[in-house]
């Protein structure tokens, strides 16, 4: 994994650079999609969704 696996509460940045990161980010979103507002997980969720949007705009998403 690249930067997606390096999420830290103090910096909390997310970057999806490859399909492996993309799959990890989708999995992680599934794990924290019910995060309480203003929690660390809610912030992580927002960052992951934004990183996925950037990746999807840049790369065609493969299925399967």
C-alpha positions in Angstrom: 0.0 0.0 0.0 1.0 3.6 -0.5 -0.3 6.7 1.3 -3.7 5.3 2.0 -2.3 2.9 4.6 -0.5 5.9 6.3 -3.6 7.6 7.7 -2.8 9.1 11.0 -5.3 11.1 13.2 -2.9 14.0 13.6 -2.3 14.5 9.9 -5.1 12.4 8.3 -4.3 12.7 4.6 -5.4 10.2 2.0 -4.0 9.6 -1.4 -5.1 6.9 -3.8 -2.2 6.3 -6.3 -3.0 2.9 -7.7 -5.8 0.3 -8.0 -4.6 -1.5 -4.8 -5.0 1.8 -2.9 -8.4 2.2 -4.5 -9.6 -1.2 -3.4 -8.2 -0.6 0.2 -10.0 2.8 0.4 -13.3 1.3 -0.7 -12.9 -1.5 1.9 -12.0 1.0 4.6 -15.0 3.2 3.7 -17.2 0.1 4.2 -15.8 -0.4 7.6 -16.3 3.2 8.8 -19.3 4.3 6.8 -21.4 4.7 10.0 -18.8 6.8 11.8 -20.1 9.3 14.4 -20.0 12.9 13.2 -16.8 14.8 14.1 -15.0 11.6 15.1 -11.6 10.7 13.7 -13.3 8.0 11.6 -15.7 10.6 10.1 -12.8 12.7 9.1 -11.0 9.7 7.6 -14.2 8.8 5.7 -14.4 12.3 4.2 -10.7 12.2 3.2 -11.0 8.7 1.7 -14.1 9.7 -0.3 -12.3 12.8 -1.7 -9.2 10.7 -2.6 -11.4 8.2 -4.4 -13.1 11.0 -6.3 -9.8 12.3 -7.5 -8.6 8.9 -8.5 -11.8 8.0 -10.4 -11.5 11.3 -12.3 -7.9 10.5 -13.2 -8.1 6.7 -13.9 -10.7 4.5 -15.5 -12.0 2.3 -12.8 -11.6 -1.4 -13.4 -14.2 -3.8 -12.3 -13.6 -7.2 -10.9 
